[in-house]
Amino acid sequence: MTITHSQEAFTKAQELIPGGVNSPVRAFKSVGGIPRFIARGEGAYLIDIDDNAYVDYVQSWGPLIFGHRDESIENAVIDAVKHGLSFGAPTQAESDLASLIISLYDSIEKVRFVSSGTEAVMSAIRLARGFTGRDDIVKFTGCYHGHSDALLVQAGSGAATFGTPSSPGVPADFTKHTLLADYNDIESVKACFASSEGIACVIIEPIAGNMGLVPANKDFLAQVRTLCDEHGALLLFDEVMSGFRACLHGAESITGTKPDLVTLGKVIGGGMPVGAFGGRGDIMAHLSPEGGVYQAGTLSGNPVAMAAGLASLGKLNTNRRIFGVLEARATRLMNGFSDAAKKHNIGLQTDVRGSMFGFFFSDDEVTNFSQALKSDTARFAVFHAAMLEAGFYFACSQFETGFISTAITDTMIEATIDAAEKIFGAL
Ligand SMILES: *Cc1c(COP(=O)(O)O)cnc(C)c1O
């Protein structure tokens, strides 16, 4: 495989754009190697500017559940473009997408659209604070909620630590209201409640996808719900990744725990920039202009983005068997990886939720971030490079989730397992 064009393009881009990329993970830093510059996508494949084709298990980090260039999404976008790119005034498409989301999520009575997941979470937290009149929030180590200041925090030592900023440029004052707890550990959440004068909300990825795939335990979520109720705090499910990826009706339908607020993104935009937050009507009523909590956006609810979202969610809604099919394929892939790893004596932990899959090079079960960190990232880097060379595009970090699209066939999955087995054998 030659990648000379990508190599040149990456060198040039680094002179123009910090690190050569517009979002850090794309630079391949944690695995080494040269990021491929993409010319186009076609169904299950990414095609780079050297004309190499890869079976795509990244799907633009989640959004493309129907793969690249899905005909109905593409046509919906082209049709919308012909009516104008943006109006800064309400359109019917916004109500149509809102109505669809509200019909599919029990917990969502009203919804507002924004342009990214980051914006959705930042706004939902402001709303939770405005609604409760409290400042503190609880976040879990290893969960990612976008790059807004208050959420760029890392754990200090001990439970119930007040977060310290994980990035230069974030004042310590901005993260002092962010308390950190351990995923799947209810005692650490209790410690946060015990140490705070008032918690506005607990924010959690109910199916964590940003430390690798680590779903929350059912009982744990139910206990978090109870704690929130006892203390008058809101429960916020960040489903920017898992929403319409794990299933059609949200993590609440899998786990049985209902949140007060939900954030969405990725799949709901069908590949266009869309985020959303929604939830209980009485809480959403506090949002401007109905209520006092300010939130706005020039391109929010953009008609082209809404058209892509409607086409994407509309298809999921009318083809409800899709999630079963995707989950069967994801399971087939992970079972194949597991068997191949066993054969070559390699410790591998795998999991699946709908079209999401994850694997850790580790001998031990992974239920939280510190366990995820014990996995063998050097081994992952070798795996990643060799799979890329073989024509399989996996996320360039051990701590990311993989995705199946409807364009990925069982034959492709078998080929992926064969390639992985060869690599495991050589590890
Ligand atoms: C991707 C993601 C975000 C951030 O969304 P952006 O659109 O990248 O700003 C927030 N929360 C979760 C759970 C995510 O996976």
The ligand as a Gaussian input file, in Angstrom:
#p B3LYP/6-31G(d) Opt

LIG

0 1
 C      -18.808000      13.213000      20.494000
 C      -19.347000      13.429000      21.856000
 C      -19.558000      14.727000      22.370000
 C      -19.125000      15.960000      21.650000
 O      -19.783000      16.141000      20.453000
 P      -19.125000      17.078000      19.327000
 O      -20.149000      17.095000      18.239000
 O      -17.826000      16.462000      18.952000
 O      -18.940000      18.417000      19.945000
 C      -20.166000      14.842000      23.608000
 N      -20.534000      13.757000      24.313000
 C      -20.333000      12.508000      23.861000
 C      -20.780000      11.341000      24.686000
 C      -19.709000      12.292000      22.637000
 O      -19.476000      11.054000      22.211000

